[in-house]
Amino acid sequence: MDFDEWKPFYLEIVKDLNLNVEKDRDAAEKLDHLIKNDEAKQKLQERVKKQVLVLGDAPKLKREIKAIDKDVLNQK
């Protein structure tokens, strides 16, 4: 999902949870940096030791999970 499609949902979540958009953006940037950091990624991979998929409660979640399942099954 691209941000233009996600934005209305995001803004609703921000409103419902009374989030600070600036702080949320800062947290997202920090997470992005951590994900791109090879050392942090290596430590995480050592702890998890398998592939992980993180999902939110998106309106299209069931359809997207089915698509993911097909992709995963086709990789085996």
The first five atom37 places (N, CA, C, CB, O) and aatype in JSON, in Angstrom:
{
  "aatype": [12, 3, 13, 3, 6, 17, 11, 14, 13, 18, 10, 6, 9, 19, 11, 3, 10, 2, 10, 2, 19, 6, 11, 3, 1, 3, 0, 0, 6, 11, 10, 3, 8, 10, 9, 11, 2, 3, 6, 0, 11, 5, 11, 10, 5, 6, 1, 19, 11, 11, 5, 19, 10, 19, 10, 7, 3, 0, 14, 11, 10, 11, 1, 6, 9, 11, 0, 9, 3, 11, 3, 19, 10, 2, 5, 11],
  "atom_mask": [
    [1, 1, 1, 1, 1],
    [1, 1, 1, 1, 1],
    [1, 1, 1, 1, 1],
    [1, 1, 1, 1, 1],
    [1, 1, 1, 1, 1],
    [1, 1, 1, 1, 1],
    [1, 1, 1, 1, 1],
    [1, 1, 1, 1, 1],
    [1, 1, 1, 1, 1],
    [1, 1, 1, 1, 1],
    [1, 1, 1, 1, 1],
    [1, 1, 1, 1, 1],
    [1, 1, 1, 1, 1],
    [1, 1, 1, 1, 1],
    [1, 1, 1, 1, 1],
    [1, 1, 1, 1, 1],
    [1, 1, 1, 1, 1],
    [1, 1, 1, 1, 1],
    [1, 1, 1, 1, 1],
    [1, 1, 1, 1, 1],
    [1, 1, 1, 1, 1],
    [1, 1, 1, 1, 1],
    [1, 1, 1, 1, 1],
    [1, 1, 1, 1, 1],
    [1, 1, 1, 1, 1],
    [1, 1, 1, 1, 1],
    [1, 1, 1, 1, 1],
    [1, 1, 1, 1, 1],
    [1, 1, 1, 1, 1],
    [1, 1, 1, 1, 1],
    [1, 1, 1, 1, 1],
    [1, 1, 1, 1, 1],
    [1, 1, 1, 1, 1],
    [1, 1, 1, 1, 1],
    [1, 1, 1, 1, 1],
    [1, 1, 1, 1, 1],
    [1, 1, 1, 1, 1],
    [1, 1, 1, 1, 1],
    [1, 1, 1, 1, 1],
    [1, 1, 1, 1, 1],
    [1, 1, 1, 1, 1],
    [1, 1, 1, 1, 1],
    [1, 1, 1, 1, 1],
    [1, 1, 1, 1, 1],
    [1, 1, 1, 1, 1],
    [1, 1, 1, 1, 1],
    [1, 1, 1, 1, 1],
    [1, 1, 1, 1, 1],
    [1, 1, 1, 1, 1],
    [1, 1, 1, 1, 1],
    [1, 1, 1, 1, 1],
    [1, 1, 1, 1, 1],
    [1, 1, 1, 1, 1],
    [1, 1, 1, 1, 1],
    [1, 1, 1, 1, 1],
    [1, 1, 1, 0, 1],
    [1, 1, 1, 1, 1],
    [1, 1, 1, 1, 1],
    [1, 1, 1, 1, 1],
    [1, 1, 1, 1, 1],
    [1, 1, 1, 1, 1],
    [1, 1, 1, 1, 1],
    [1, 1, 1, 1, 1],
    [1, 1, 1, 1, 1],
    [1, 1, 1, 1, 1],
    [1, 1, 1, 1, 1],
    [1, 1, 1, 1, 1],
    [1, 1, 1, 1, 1],
    [1, 1, 1, 1, 1],
    [1, 1, 1, 1, 1],
    [1, 1, 1, 1, 1],
    [1, 1, 1, 1, 1],
    [1, 1, 1, 1, 1],
    [1, 1, 1, 1, 1],
    [1, 1, 1, 1, 1],
    [1, 1, 1, 1, 1]
  ],
  "atom_positions": [
    [[0.85, -1.17, 0.0], [0.0, 0.0, 0.0], [0.9, 1.23, 0.0], [-0.97, 0.0, 1.22], [1.79, 1.35, 0.84]],
    [[0.67, 2.13, -0.92], [1.48, 3.35, -0.95], [0.88, 4.37, 0.03], [1.55, 3.94, -2.39], [-0.26, 4.22, 0.48]],
    [[1.64, 5.4, 0.35], [1.23, 6.33, 1.39], [-0.04, 7.08, 1.03], [2.33, 7.32, 1.67], [-0.87, 7.35, 1.9]],
    [[-0.23, 7.42, -0.24], [-1.45, 8.14, -0.63], [-2.7, 7.32, -0.3], [-1.42, 8.48, -2.13], [-3.72, 7.87, 0.1]],
    [[-2.6, 6.03, -0.48], [-3.71, 5.14, -0.15], [-3.83, 4.97, 1.37], [-3.52, 3.75, -0.84], [-4.94, 4.87, 1.9]],
    [[-2.72, 4.95, 2.05], [-2.67, 4.73, 3.49], [-3.01, 5.97, 4.3], [-1.3, 4.24, 3.88], [-3.51, 5.86, 5.42]],
    [[-2.73, 7.16, 3.75], [-2.83, 8.41, 4.5], [-4.17, 8.62, 5.21], [-2.59, 9.55, 3.57], [-4.16, 8.98, 6.39]],
    [[-5.32, 8.42, 4.57], [-6.58, 8.64, 5.3], [-6.72, 7.74, 6.53], [-7.77, 8.39, 4.36], [-7.22, 8.17, 7.57]],
    [[-6.26, 6.5, 6.42], [-6.31, 5.58, 7.56], [-5.34, 6.05, 8.65], [-5.96, 4.14, 7.12], [-5.67, 6.03, 9.84]],
    [[-4.15, 6.46, 8.22], [-3.15, 6.95, 9.16], [-3.68, 8.16, 9.93], [-1.85, 7.32, 8.42], [-3.55, 8.22, 11.16]],
    [[-4.27, 9.11, 9.23], [-4.78, 10.31, 9.89], [-5.91, 9.97, 10.87], [-5.28, 11.31, 8.85], [-6.03, 10.61, 11.91]],
    [[-6.71, 8.98, 10.54], [-7.76, 8.54, 11.45], [-7.15, 7.91, 12.71], [-8.7, 7.53, 10.75], [-7.63, 8.14, 13.82]],
    [[-6.11, 7.11, 12.52], [-5.42, 6.49, 13.66], [-4.79, 7.57, 14.54], [-4.34, 5.49, 13.17], [-4.89, 7.51, 15.76]],
    [[-4.15, 8.54, 13.91], [-3.53, 9.65, 14.64], [-4.57, 10.35, 15.5], [-2.86, 10.65, 13.67], [-4.34, 10.66, 16.67]],
    [[-5.72, 10.61, 14.9], [-6.8, 11.29, 15.62], [-7.33, 10.42, 16.76], [-7.95, 11.65, 14.65], [-7.46, 10.88, 17.9]],
    [[-7.63, 9.15, 16.47], [-8.19, 8.25, 17.48], [-7.26, 8.04, 18.66], [-8.52, 6.91, 16.85], [-7.7, 7.96, 19.81]],
    [[-5.97, 7.94, 18.39], [-4.99, 7.67, 19.45], [-4.34, 8.93, 20.01], [-3.92, 6.75, 18.92], [-3.49, 8.87, 20.89]],
    [[-4.77, 10.08, 19.46], [-4.22, 11.36, 19.91], [-2.69, 11.38, 19.81], [-4.66, 11.66, 21.35], [-2.0, 11.77, 20.75]],
    [[-2.19, 10.94, 18.66], [-0.75, 10.88, 18.44], [-0.2, 12.22, 17.99], [-0.41, 9.81, 17.41], [-0.9, 13.03, 17.4]],
    [[1.06, 12.43, 18.29], [1.79, 13.59, 17.81], [2.45, 13.17, 16.49], [2.85, 14.1, 18.86], [3.32, 12.31, 16.48]],
    [[2.04, 13.78, 15.39], [2.53, 13.39, 14.07], [4.04, 13.56, 13.96], [1.84, 14.21, 12.99], [4.71, 12.71, 13.37]],
    [[4.58, 14.63, 14.52], [6.03, 14.85, 14.46], [6.79, 13.74, 15.19], [6.4, 16.22, 15.06], [7.77, 13.2, 14.68]],
    [[6.32, 13.4, 16.39], [6.99, 12.34, 17.16], [6.84, 11.0, 16.45], [6.4, 12.26, 18.58], [7.76, 10.18, 16.46]],
    [[5.69, 10.77, 15.85], [5.47, 9.53, 15.11], [6.41, 9.45, 13.91], [4.0, 9.41, 14.66], [6.97, 8.4, 13.61]],
    [[6.57, 10.57, 13.22], [7.49, 10.62, 12.07], [8.93, 10.38, 12.53], [7.38, 11.98, 11.35], [9.68, 9.65, 11.87]],
    [[9.31, 10.99, 13.64], [10.66, 10.77, 14.19], [10.87, 9.3, 14.52], [10.88, 11.63, 15.44], [11.93, 8.74, 14.22]],
    [[9.87, 8.67, 15.15], [9.98, 7.25, 15.5], [10.1, 6.4, 14.24], [8.76, 6.81, 16.33], [10.88, 5.45, 14.21]],
    [[9.34, 6.74, 13.21], [9.41, 6.0, 11.95], [10.79, 6.12, 11.32], [8.33, 6.5, 10.97], [11.32, 5.15, 10.79]],
    [[11.37, 7.32, 11.37], [12.71, 7.52, 10.81], [13.76, 6.73, 11.6], [13.06, 9.02, 10.81], [14.68, 6.17, 11.01]],
    [[13.62, 6.7, 12.91], [14.55, 5.92, 13.74], [14.44, 4.43, 13.42], [14.29, 6.16, 15.24], [15.45, 3.74, 13.29]],
    [[13.21, 3.95, 13.29], [13.0, 2.55, 12.94], [13.58, 2.25, 11.56], [11.51, 2.19, 12.98], [14.22, 1.21, 11.36]],
    [[13.37, 3.15, 10.62], [13.92, 2.97, 9.27], [15.44, 2.88, 9.33], [13.49, 4.13, 8.35], [16.04, 2.05, 8.64]],
    [[16.06, 3.73, 10.14], [17.52, 3.7, 10.29], [17.98, 2.37, 10.88], [17.99, 4.87, 11.19], [18.95, 1.78, 10.42]],
    [[17.26, 1.9, 11.91], [17.62, 0.63, 12.53], [17.51, -0.53, 11.55], [16.74, 0.36, 13.75], [18.36, -1.42, 11.52]],
    [[16.46, -0.5, 10.75], [16.25, -1.57, 9.79], [17.37, -1.59, 8.75], [14.89, -1.42, 9.09], [17.79, -2.65, 8.3]],
    [[17.86, -0.41, 8.38], [18.91, -0.32, 7.38], [20.3, -0.56, 7.97], [18.87, 1.04, 6.7], [21.27, -0.76, 7.23]],
    [[20.4, -0.53, 9.3], [21.68, -0.73, 9.98], [21.99, -2.22, 9.98], [21.63, -0.17, 11.43], [21.28, -3.01, 10.6]],
    [[23.06, -2.62, 9.28], [23.4, -4.03, 9.13], [23.67, -4.72, 10.47], [24.61, -4.17, 8.24], [23.27, -5.87, 10.66]],
    [[24.35, -4.03, 11.38], [24.66, -4.65, 12.68], [23.38, -4.93, 13.47], [25.6, -3.74, 13.49], [23.21, -6.01, 14.04]],
    [[22.47, -3.95, 13.5], [21.2, -4.14, 14.21], [20.38, -5.24, 13.54], [20.4, -2.83, 14.25], [19.74, -6.04, 14.22]],
    [[20.4, -5.26, 12.21], [19.66, -6.28, 11.48], [20.21, -7.67, 11.78], [19.72, -6.01, 9.96], [19.45, -8.62, 11.97]],
    [[21.53, -7.79, 11.84], [22.17, -9.07, 12.14], [21.78, -9.55, 13.54], [23.7, -8.95, 12.03], [21.47, -10.73, 13.73]],
    [[21.8, -8.64, 14.53], [21.43, -9.01, 15.89], [19.98, -9.49, 15.95], [21.63, -7.82, 16.84], [19.66, -10.46, 16.63]],
    [[19.11, -8.8, 15.24], [17.7, -9.19, 15.2], [17.53, -10.56, 14.55], [16.87, -8.14, 14.45], [16.77, -11.39, 15.04]],
    [[18.23, -10.79, 13.45], [18.14, -12.08, 12.76], [18.64, -13.21, 13.65], [18.93, -12.04, 11.46], [18.08, -14.31, 13.61]],
    [[19.67, -12.96, 14.43], [20.2, -13.99, 15.33], [19.18, -14.34, 16.41], [21.5, -13.51, 15.98], [19.1, -15.5, 16.83]],
    [[18.42, -13.36, 16.86], [17.43, -13.61, 17.9], [16.18, -14.28, 17.35], [17.05, -12.31, 18.59], [15.62, -15.18, 17.99]],
    [[15.73, -13.87, 16.2], [14.48, -14.38, 15.65], [14.69, -15.73, 14.98], [13.89, -13.38, 14.64], [13.88, -16.64, 15.17]],
    [[15.75, -15.87, 14.21], [16.15, -17.11, 13.54], [15.15, -17.65, 12.53], [16.39, -18.15, 14.56], [15.25, -18.8, 12.12]],
    [[14.19, -16.85, 12.12], [13.3, -17.25, 11.03], [12.64, -16.0, 10.46], [12.23, -18.27, 11.52], [12.73, -14.92, 11.04]],
    [[11.98, -16.17, 9.35], [11.34, -15.04, 8.69], [10.11, -14.62, 9.49], [10.94, -15.41, 7.25], [9.36, -15.45, 9.99]],
    [[9.92, -13.3, 9.61], [8.81, -12.76, 10.38], [8.05, -11.77, 9.5], [9.31, -12.07, 11.69], [8.65, -11.03, 8.72]],
    [[6.76, -11.78, 9.64], [5.91, -10.85, 8.91], [5.09, -10.09, 9.93], [5.0, -11.59, 7.87], [4.39, -10.7, 10.74]],
    [[5.15, -8.76, 9.9], [4.4, -7.93, 10.83], [3.24, -7.31, 10.08], [5.31, -6.83, 11.48], [3.43, -6.68, 9.03]],
    [[2.04, -7.48, 10.61], [0.84, -7.0, 9.94], [0.07, -6.07, 10.86], [-0.04, -8.16, 9.5], [0.1, -6.2, 12.09]],
    [[-0.62, -5.14, 10.24], [-1.54, -4.27, 10.98], [-2.96, -4.64, 10.62], [0.0, 0.0, 0.0], [-3.19, -5.57, 9.85]],
    [[-3.9, -3.92, 11.15], [-5.3, -4.22, 10.91], [-5.81, -3.38, 9.73], [-6.15, -3.94, 12.18], [-6.65, -2.5, 9.9]],
    [[-5.28, -3.66, 8.56], [-5.65, -2.92, 7.35], [-6.99, -3.41, 6.81], [-4.56, -3.06, 6.28], [-7.35, -4.57, 7.01]],
    [[-7.72, -2.55, 6.12], [-9.01, -2.95, 5.55], [-8.89, -4.12, 4.57], [-9.65, -1.78, 4.86], [-9.81, -4.92, 4.45]],
    [[-7.77, -4.21, 3.89], [-7.56, -5.26, 2.89], [-6.74, -6.43, 3.44], [-6.88, -4.68, 1.66], [-6.21, -7.22, 2.67]],
    [[-6.63, -6.54, 4.75], [-5.71, -7.5, 5.36], [-5.97, -8.93, 4.92], [-5.81, -7.41, 6.86], [-5.03, -9.64, 4.56]],
    [[-7.23, -9.38, 4.94], [-7.52, -10.77, 4.56], [-7.08, -11.05, 3.13], [-9.02, -11.06, 4.71], [-6.49, -12.1, 2.85]],
    [[-7.36, -10.14, 2.23], [-6.97, -10.31, 0.82], [-5.45, -10.31, 0.68], [-7.59, -9.19, -0.05], [-4.89, -11.11, -0.08]],
    [[-4.78, -9.43, 1.42], [-3.33, -9.36, 1.33], [-2.67, -10.6, 1.92], [-2.82, -8.11, 2.05], [-1.65, -11.06, 1.41]],
    [[-3.25, -11.15, 2.99], [-2.7, -12.38, 3.57], [-2.82, -13.52, 2.57], [-3.43, -12.74, 4.89], [-1.9, -14.32, 2.43]],
    [[-3.95, -13.61, 1.88], [-4.12, -14.66, 0.87], [-3.06, -14.51, -0.22], [-5.54, -14.59, 0.25], [-2.5, -15.51, -0.68]],
    [[-2.78, -13.28, -0.64], [-1.76, -13.04, -1.66], [-0.38, -13.43, -1.13], [-1.76, -11.55, -2.1], [0.42, -14.02, -1.86]],
    [[-0.11, -13.11, 0.12], [1.17, -13.48, 0.73], [1.29, -15.0, 0.8], [1.32, -12.86, 2.14], [2.33, -15.56, 0.48]],
    [[0.21, -15.66, 1.24], [0.21, -17.13, 1.32], [0.55, -17.74, -0.03], [-1.15, -17.64, 1.8], [1.33, -18.68, -0.1]],
    [[-0.04, -17.21, -1.1], [0.24, -17.74, -2.44], [1.71, -17.54, -2.8], [-0.66, -17.06, -3.49], [2.35, -18.44, -3.34]],
    [[2.23, -16.36, -2.48], [3.64, -16.09, -2.77], [4.56, -17.02, -1.99], [3.98, -14.62, -2.44], [5.52, -17.55, -2.54]],
    [[4.26, -17.23, -0.72], [5.08, -18.11, 0.12], [5.0, -19.54, -0.38], [4.63, -18.03, 1.59], [6.02, -20.23, -0.46]],
    [[3.8, -20.0, -0.71], [3.64, -21.36, -1.21], [4.37, -21.57, -2.52], [2.16, -21.69, -1.38], [4.91, -22.65, -2.77]],
    [[4.4, -20.56, -3.36], [5.09, -20.67, -4.65], [6.61, -20.68, -4.5], [4.68, -19.52, -5.55], [7.31, -21.11, -5.41]],
    [[7.13, -20.22, -3.37], [8.58, -20.2, -3.14], [9.1, -21.54, -2.68], [8.93, -19.14, -2.11], [10.3, -21.8, -2.78]],
    [[8.23, -22.4, -2.18], [8.68, -23.7, -1.64], [9.02, -24.67, -2.72], [7.62, -24.3, -0.75], [9.42, -25.8, -2.44]]
  ]
}
